[in-house]
Structure formats: structure tokens, C-alpha cells
């Protein structure tokens, strides 16, 4: 039963990446606001579910944010530490697929902060995802 919970958790946390990949490949994503609302609710729910199932808060947070951390590390490696010549296209696409459902909110936040830069928007997107997940996780732990 414990193994099944981890498998379910892993399936739930990769859904944003699957959506991002399919939306990019088909070039027919949901309207950004609709995708944003859906995935905000979805990501809050995923945090809640993982919070409910995990006995250990640290393990639950690590499981729930494992793909998030991997995507963030790949983004930093490919877009901040590597120049254009050394960038690997397929590796650089992975973090962008994963955060695609959340980019709309971060881009609106960036315009309010007058920091309209691609890297800033992506970092804000990662922060938004983390905040929503942690909020749902905390609700699930109650």
C-alpha cells in the first residue's frame, strides 16, 4: 500500500509536465487563463493529497517537489550556467514543459514588478508552483 501511494504521488506530480509537453507539441494549449486556474486548483489538490498520505512531512515535501527540483536544477544549468552554444535543446525544454501551465500567473506578476525578462518569469513560475504546493500540503497535514 505504501508503494502504491508513492507511485500515485509520482503520477500526480508529472501531470503538469505531460500537459506542457502535449500543449507544446500540438501547439493547441488551453486558453492560458483557463489552464492557469485548472492547474492552480490541481496543484493545490496534489499538495493536499500528498500531505494527507505522507506520515513524514519532509519525505512528503521531497516527493511532491522532486520533479520541481529536478526541473529547477535543469533550468539553472541550461539557462543560467550555460551559454547559448552549450545549451542542449531537449534538456532545456524539460523545465519549460513542466512549468508551462503556471507561466501565465508569473508573467502577470512580472509585469506588476516591471521585471519583464524570460528568466525572471520562469523563476517566478517555479516560486508560484512551490507556494501553491506547500499551501495544499499544509492543508492536507491538518
DRENLOKOL-656872 format. One line per field, with one value per residue: x, y, z of N, C-alpha, C, CB in turn; residue in one letter. Coordinates in Angstrom, 2 decimals. Each point is the difference from the previous one (the first is absolute). Last residue first. Glycine has a CB too. Example, Ala and Ser with C-alpha at 12.3 -4.5 7.8 and 13.67 -1.06 7.14 Angstrom:
// DRENLOKOL-656872
nx = c(12.85  -0.89)
ny = c(-2.25  -5.09)
nz = c(7.08  2.08)
cax = c(0.82  -0.89)
cay = c(1.19  1.19)
caz = c(0.06  0.00)
cx = c(-0.77  0.90)
cy = c(1.09  1.20)
cz = c(0.73  0.00)
cbx = c(1.18  -1.89)
cby = c(-0.63  -1.17)
cbz = c(-2.15  1.25)
residu = c(S  A)
This chain:
// DRENLOKOL-656872
nx = c(-3.32  3.07  -3.32  0.30  4.93  -0.40  -3.17  3.21  3.81  -2.40  -1.23  4.56  2.07  -2.95  0.73  4.82  -0.18  -2.69  3.05  3.59  -2.72  -0.95  4.72  1.43  -3.25  -1.33  -3.65  0.59  -3.80  -2.84  -4.00  2.34  1.82  -4.52  -1.63  4.00  -0.89  -4.84  1.35  3.77  -2.35  -0.59  4.89  2.78  0.25  0.52  3.22  2.04  -0.08  1.27  4.47  0.10  -1.82  2.87  4.19  2.63  4.70  -1.68  -3.24  2.60  -2.14  -0.99  -4.16  -1.39  2.52  1.30  -3.72  -3.01  2.21  -0.15  -4.66  -0.88  2.37  -2.26  -4.22  0.94  0.99  -3.12  -2.33  4.00  2.21  -4.44  -0.94  4.63  -0.53  -4.71  -0.75  -4.80  -2.38  -4.92  -1.16  4.13  -0.44  -4.91  1.16  3.83  -3.02  -3.61  3.29  1.51  -4.92  -1.12  4.23  -0.65  -4.72  1.34  4.03  -2.57  -3.58  3.56  2.47  -3.90  3.23  3.57  0.07  4.77  0.37  4.73  -1.10  -4.32  2.29  3.96  -2.96  -3.19  3.95  2.00  -4.44  -0.45  4.19  -2.43  -3.57  3.22  2.99  -4.10  -1.63  4.65  0.11  -4.67  1.29  4.01  -3.07  -3.11)
ny = c(19.05  -2.27  1.10  4.70  -0.63  -2.43  3.44  3.33  -2.82  -0.55  4.84  1.07  -3.44  1.43  4.73  -1.09  -2.51  3.81  3.10  -2.82  0.04  4.85  0.64  -2.91  2.57  4.97  3.03  1.38  2.97  -3.36  0.54  -1.92  -3.40  -0.62  -0.29  -2.81  -2.31  -0.29  -1.20  -2.94  -3.26  -2.44  0.73  -1.24  -4.31  1.79  3.31  -3.57  -2.83  3.20  0.17  -4.89  0.66  4.23  0.65  5.05  0.30  3.42  2.20  -1.80  -2.56  2.69  2.24  -3.04  -4.24  0.64  3.04  -2.72  -4.21  1.87  1.58  -4.32  -2.31  3.12  -0.61  -4.72  0.30  3.04  -4.36  -2.71  3.85  1.36  -4.86  -0.65  4.32  -1.14  -5.69  -1.05  2.37  -0.58  4.50  2.19  -2.69  1.28  4.68  0.11  -2.25  3.09  3.65  -2.10  -0.58  4.47  1.59  -3.19  1.88  4.70  -0.71  -2.75  3.47  3.49  -2.56  -3.64  -5.10  -0.45  -1.76  -0.57  -4.39  0.76  3.84  -2.10  -4.46  2.18  2.97  -3.77  -2.94  3.71  0.67  -5.13  -1.20  0.80  -3.35  -3.38  1.07  0.05  -4.06  -1.72  1.86  -1.69  -4.18  -0.08  0.81  -3.35)
nz = c(8.12  -3.07  -3.51  1.38  0.26  -4.33  -1.63  1.96  -1.45  -4.40  0.02  1.82  -3.00  -3.74  1.35  0.66  -4.33  -1.78  2.30  -1.98  -4.21  0.74  1.40  -3.76  -2.90  2.82  0.91  4.73  0.21  2.28  -2.87  -3.89  3.19  1.89  -4.67  -0.93  4.34  -1.33  -4.73  1.29  2.60  -4.23  -1.44  3.70  -2.62  -4.57  1.77  2.75  -4.40  -3.48  1.97  -0.61  -4.63  -0.53  3.70  -0.54  -1.14  -3.22  3.07  5.18  4.82  4.10  -1.83  -3.74  1.11  4.86  1.26  -3.01  1.47  4.63  -1.00  -2.33  3.73  3.19  -2.71  -0.59  5.02  2.09  0.95  1.11  2.30  1.81  0.84  1.54  2.52  1.35  -0.10  -1.14  -4.71  -0.71  1.80  -1.76  -4.05  0.25  1.47  -3.14  -3.21  1.60  -0.33  -4.18  -1.04  1.78  -2.16  -3.76  -0.19  0.94  -2.95  -3.18  0.47  -0.05  -3.66  -2.41  -0.73  -4.95  -4.79  -0.27  1.99  1.62  3.00  1.31  0.04  2.26  2.72  0.61  0.75  2.65  2.14  0.34  2.02  4.26  -1.20  -1.66  3.86  2.88  -2.31  0.33  4.61  0.64  -2.34  2.80  3.82  -1.90)
cax = c(-0.89  0.59  -0.11  -1.43  -0.33  0.63  -0.83  -1.29  0.20  0.14  -1.29  -0.92  0.40  -0.29  -1.46  -0.39  0.41  -0.88  -1.27  0.28  0.11  -1.34  -0.74  0.49  -0.39  1.14  -0.46  1.17  0.76  1.29  -0.24  -0.35  1.20  0.74  -0.79  0.20  1.32  -0.01  -0.90  0.72  0.05  -1.34  -0.88  -0.59  -0.55  -1.23  -1.00  -0.59  -0.68  -1.45  -0.50  0.11  -0.96  -1.39  -0.56  -1.35  0.05  0.69  -0.84  -0.27  0.47  1.41  0.78  -0.26  -0.08  1.14  1.19  -0.13  0.23  1.44  0.69  -0.23  0.75  1.43  0.19  0.07  1.16  0.79  -0.85  -0.69  1.00  0.43  -1.10  -0.07  1.18  -0.14  1.16  0.13  1.36  0.57  -0.84  0.03  1.31  0.02  -0.90  0.65  1.12  -0.54  -0.42  1.24  0.59  -0.86  0.10  1.21  -0.08  -0.96  0.53  1.04  -0.69  -0.68  0.91  0.15  -1.18  -0.22  -1.38  -0.14  -1.19  0.06  1.06  -0.42  -1.07  0.55  0.90  -0.81  -0.67  0.99  0.28  -1.08  0.52  0.91  -0.66  -0.87  0.85  0.57  -1.07  -0.22  1.13  -0.13  -1.06  0.61  0.89  -0.83)
cay = c(0.37  -0.45  -1.45  -0.30  0.40  -1.00  -1.21  0.34  0.04  -1.36  -0.67  0.59  -0.42  -1.42  -0.14  0.44  -1.04  -1.15  0.31  -0.13  -1.43  -0.60  0.46  -0.75  -1.41  -0.74  -0.85  -0.81  0.64  0.31  0.86  1.32  0.67  0.51  1.14  1.10  0.60  0.74  1.16  1.17  1.04  0.35  0.66  1.20  -0.25  -0.78  0.87  0.88  -0.72  0.03  1.32  0.12  -0.92  0.33  -1.20  -0.40  -1.24  -1.03  -0.48  0.99  -0.39  -0.40  0.96  1.39  0.27  -0.53  0.76  1.37  -0.02  -0.23  1.24  0.99  -0.44  0.25  1.45  0.40  -0.62  1.00  0.92  -0.73  -0.42  1.20  0.43  -0.93  0.22  1.23  0.84  0.02  -0.10  -1.35  -0.97  0.32  -0.48  -1.47  -0.49  0.27  -0.95  -1.32  0.10  -0.04  -1.33  -0.88  0.49  -0.55  -1.46  -0.28  0.49  -0.95  -1.23  0.26  0.08  1.43  0.68  -0.07  0.37  1.44  0.19  -0.81  0.51  1.32  -0.18  -0.67  0.93  1.02  -0.68  -0.19  1.29  0.44  0.17  1.15  1.30  0.23  0.30  1.33  0.97  -0.05  0.69  1.43  0.51  0.16  1.16  1.20)
caz = c(1.13  1.28  0.12  0.19  1.38  0.87  -0.04  0.60  1.46  0.50  -0.11  0.98  1.34  0.15  0.09  1.35  0.94  -0.22  0.67  1.44  0.29  -0.06  1.18  1.16  -0.08  -0.51  -1.09  -0.33  -1.08  0.61  1.16  -0.52  -0.49  1.15  0.50  -0.94  0.22  1.26  -0.14  -0.51  1.02  0.48  -0.97  0.60  1.33  -0.09  -0.60  1.01  1.10  -0.17  0.35  1.46  0.61  -0.26  -0.62  0.42  0.76  -0.77  -1.10  -1.04  -1.33  0.04  0.77  -0.38  -1.43  -0.76  0.41  -0.49  -1.45  -0.20  0.37  -1.05  -1.19  0.27  0.05  -1.41  -0.63  -0.73  -0.74  -1.06  -0.99  -0.75  -0.84  -1.13  -0.86  -0.79  0.27  1.47  0.55  -0.07  0.71  1.42  0.48  -0.03  1.05  1.28  0.07  0.33  1.39  0.77  -0.06  0.81  1.37  0.61  0.16  1.06  1.26  0.43  0.38  1.27  1.16  0.18  0.50  1.44  0.30  -0.18  -0.82  -1.22  -0.88  -0.48  -1.00  -1.18  -0.68  -0.65  -1.12  -1.05  -0.65  -0.89  -1.36  -0.13  0.17  -1.16  -1.15  0.17  -0.26  -1.44  -0.64  0.27  -0.88  -1.32  0.08  0.00)
cx = c(-0.84  -0.89  0.55  -0.21  -1.48  -0.34  0.53  -0.93  -1.30  0.13  0.09  -1.35  -0.98  0.30  -0.38  -1.51  -0.43  0.35  -1.00  -1.26  0.29  0.08  -1.38  -0.75  0.42  -0.40  1.22  -0.40  1.31  0.93  1.31  -0.32  -0.32  1.23  0.70  -0.80  0.25  1.33  0.02  -0.89  0.62  -0.02  -1.39  -1.00  -0.71  -0.67  -1.33  -1.06  -0.55  -0.73  -1.52  -0.57  0.02  -1.01  -1.51  -0.48  -1.36  -0.03  0.64  -0.82  -0.32  0.59  1.49  0.81  -0.13  -0.04  1.21  1.25  -0.10  0.32  1.51  0.72  -0.16  0.84  1.48  0.22  0.15  1.21  0.75  -0.79  -0.64  1.03  0.36  -1.11  -0.04  1.17  -0.08  1.11  -0.02  1.34  0.65  -0.81  0.15  1.32  0.06  -0.82  0.76  1.11  -0.52  -0.25  1.24  0.59  -0.81  0.28  1.22  -0.08  -0.93  0.56  0.99  -0.72  -0.68  0.81  0.27  -1.36  -0.21  -1.45  -0.22  -1.20  0.03  1.05  -0.46  -1.05  0.56  0.89  -0.87  -0.59  1.02  0.25  -1.05  0.59  0.96  -0.63  -0.81  0.87  0.52  -1.10  -0.18  1.12  -0.20  -1.01  0.63  0.87)
cy = c(-1.15  0.32  -0.54  -1.50  -0.25  0.29  -1.08  -1.21  0.35  -0.02  -1.41  -0.72  0.52  -0.48  -1.46  -0.14  0.37  -1.13  -1.15  0.32  -0.22  -1.48  -0.63  0.40  -0.81  -1.47  -0.61  -0.99  -0.74  0.72  0.44  0.97  1.38  0.78  0.62  1.23  1.15  0.71  0.86  1.24  1.30  1.17  0.34  0.71  1.22  -0.10  -0.71  0.94  0.95  -0.61  0.07  1.34  0.08  -0.91  0.20  -1.21  -0.53  -1.35  -1.14  -0.64  1.11  -0.33  -0.34  1.02  1.49  0.47  -0.44  0.81  1.40  -0.02  -0.14  1.31  1.01  -0.38  0.34  1.50  0.40  -0.59  1.02  0.98  -0.76  -0.37  1.22  0.40  -0.91  0.22  1.24  0.96  0.10  -0.14  -1.37  -0.99  0.32  -0.54  -1.53  -0.53  0.19  -1.04  -1.35  0.14  -0.10  -1.41  -0.88  0.58  -0.53  -1.49  -0.33  0.42  -1.04  -1.25  0.24  0.19  1.49  0.59  -0.12  0.45  1.47  0.24  -0.77  0.58  1.33  -0.12  -0.58  0.95  0.99  -0.68  -0.12  1.39  0.51  0.17  1.17  1.38  0.25  0.39  1.43  0.98  0.03  0.79  1.50  0.58  0.28  1.26)
cz = c(0.43  1.18  1.31  0.18  0.31  1.46  0.92  0.02  0.71  1.53  0.56  -0.03  1.05  1.41  0.19  0.19  1.43  0.96  -0.15  0.81  1.48  0.36  0.03  1.27  1.20  0.01  -0.69  -1.09  -0.30  -0.97  0.65  1.13  -0.56  -0.45  1.22  0.42  -0.97  0.23  1.26  -0.08  -0.48  0.98  0.54  -0.91  0.58  1.38  -0.18  -0.56  1.06  1.19  -0.10  0.45  1.52  0.70  -0.14  -0.79  0.41  0.71  -0.78  -1.12  -1.00  -1.37  -0.04  0.77  -0.35  -1.46  -0.80  0.33  -0.60  -1.50  -0.22  0.29  -1.12  -1.21  0.18  -0.11  -1.47  -0.71  -0.84  -0.87  -1.16  -1.07  -0.84  -0.97  -1.22  -0.95  -0.90  0.41  1.52  0.70  0.06  0.82  1.48  0.54  0.09  1.16  1.31  0.12  0.48  1.49  0.89  0.05  0.94  1.38  0.74  0.27  1.15  1.35  0.48  0.49  1.33  1.29  -0.04  0.36  1.51  0.20  -0.35  -0.91  -1.32  -0.95  -0.57  -1.09  -1.28  -0.81  -0.76  -1.23  -1.13  -0.60  -0.97  -1.39  -0.25  0.08  -1.26  -1.19  0.10  -0.40  -1.52  -0.67  0.19  -0.99  -1.36  0.00)
cbx = c(-0.05  2.25  0.17  -0.61  1.82  1.87  -0.60  0.27  2.40  1.09  -0.56  1.16  2.39  0.49  -0.29  1.95  1.96  -0.26  0.40  2.43  0.81  -0.69  1.27  2.25  0.16  1.71  -2.09  0.95  -1.01  -0.27  -2.18  -0.88  1.00  -0.82  -2.13  0.40  0.85  -1.63  -1.45  1.45  0.14  -0.60  1.25  2.09  1.83  0.96  1.83  2.15  1.52  0.34  2.15  2.05  0.25  0.76  1.83  -0.51  2.18  1.48  -0.95  2.15  -0.32  -0.44  -1.98  -2.26  -1.02  0.06  -0.94  -2.49  -0.91  0.13  -1.80  -2.22  -0.31  -0.37  -2.32  -1.52  -0.25  -0.75  -1.64  -0.15  1.71  -0.43  -1.57  0.89  1.34  -1.29  1.41  -0.83  0.94  -1.19  -2.02  0.28  1.01  -1.56  -1.51  1.04  0.19  -2.13  -0.56  1.20  -0.88  -2.03  0.33  0.90  -1.34  -1.31  1.17  0.57  -1.81  -0.28  1.67  -2.21  -0.63  2.47  -0.81  1.95  -1.01  1.29  1.34  -1.28  -0.73  1.60  0.56  -1.72  0.01  1.75  -0.51  -1.57  1.60  0.52  -1.54  -0.47  1.79  -0.06  -1.69  0.73  1.51  -1.12  -1.11  1.56  0.46  -1.81)
cby = c(2.32  0.33  -0.11  2.01  1.74  -0.30  0.54  2.38  0.67  -0.65  1.38  2.23  -0.04  -0.34  2.02  1.62  -0.57  0.66  2.44  0.63  -0.42  1.66  2.16  -0.17  0.21  1.74  1.41  0.22  2.19  -1.99  -1.17  -1.07  -2.23  -1.94  -1.07  -1.66  -2.21  -1.65  -1.32  -1.54  -1.80  -2.36  -1.20  0.25  -1.64  -1.31  1.24  -0.12  -1.93  -0.12  0.99  -1.48  -1.51  0.86  -1.48  2.37  0.73  1.78  2.27  1.24  -2.44  -0.86  0.39  -0.73  -2.22  -2.00  0.26  -0.14  -2.33  -1.31  0.50  -1.05  -2.41  -0.39  0.28  -1.92  -1.92  1.67  -0.32  -2.05  -0.12  1.42  -0.91  -1.83  0.67  0.98  -2.02  -2.39  0.99  -0.25  1.26  2.39  0.32  0.02  1.99  2.03  -0.01  0.61  2.45  0.94  -0.26  1.37  2.34  -0.33  -0.15  2.04  1.83  -0.50  0.49  2.40  0.85  0.55  -1.97  0.13  -0.77  -0.05  -2.00  -1.71  0.68  0.39  -2.06  -1.27  0.98  -0.16  -2.19  -0.13  1.13  -1.38  -1.81  -0.31  -1.06  -2.46  -1.40  -0.33  -1.64  -2.41  -0.72  -0.53  -2.25  -1.93  -0.51  -1.26)
cbz = c(-0.80  -0.98  -2.45  -1.37  -0.08  -1.65  -2.34  -0.79  -0.34  -2.16  -2.04  -0.25  -0.74  -2.43  -1.46  0.06  -1.48  -2.41  -0.41  -0.39  -2.33  -1.77  -0.02  -1.09  -2.43  0.84  -0.31  2.37  0.66  1.46  0.37  -2.09  -0.51  1.39  -0.84  -1.84  0.81  0.95  -1.55  -1.30  1.67  -0.33  -1.75  1.29  0.35  -1.93  -1.16  1.22  -0.41  -2.45  -0.79  0.00  -1.97  -2.15  0.99  0.63  0.79  -0.98  -0.16  0.57  0.56  2.26  1.49  -0.59  -0.23  1.52  2.31  0.27  -0.09  2.16  1.69  -0.45  0.65  2.46  0.96  -0.65  1.57  1.66  1.77  1.47  1.83  2.03  1.69  1.46  2.02  1.87  0.66  0.14  -2.11  -2.11  -0.74  -0.59  -2.29  -1.98  -0.37  -0.98  -2.52  -1.17  -0.31  -1.97  -2.33  -0.61  -0.84  -2.27  -2.10  -0.64  -1.22  -2.40  -1.67  -0.64  -1.56  -1.22  1.48  0.40  -2.30  -1.59  1.08  1.27  2.02  2.12  1.19  1.45  2.19  1.85  1.27  1.75  2.17  1.37  0.47  2.38  1.64  -0.19  1.02  2.46  0.89  -0.05  1.88  2.18  0.07  0.48  2.41  1.21)
residu = c(X  X  X  X  X  X  X  X  X  X  X  X  X  X  X  X  X  X  X  X  X  X  X  X  X  X  X  X  X  X  X  X  X  X  X  X  X  X  X  X  X  X  X  X  X  X  X  X  X  X  X  X  X  X  X  X  X  X  X  X  X  X  X  X  X  X  X  X  X  X  X  X  X  X  X  X  X  X  X  X  X  X  X  X  X  X  X  X  X  X  X  X  X  X  X  X  X  X  X  X  X  X  X  X  X  X  X  X  X  X  X  X  X  X  X  X  X  X  X  X  X  X  X  X  X  X  X  X  X  X  X  X  X  X  X  X  X  X  X  X  X  X)
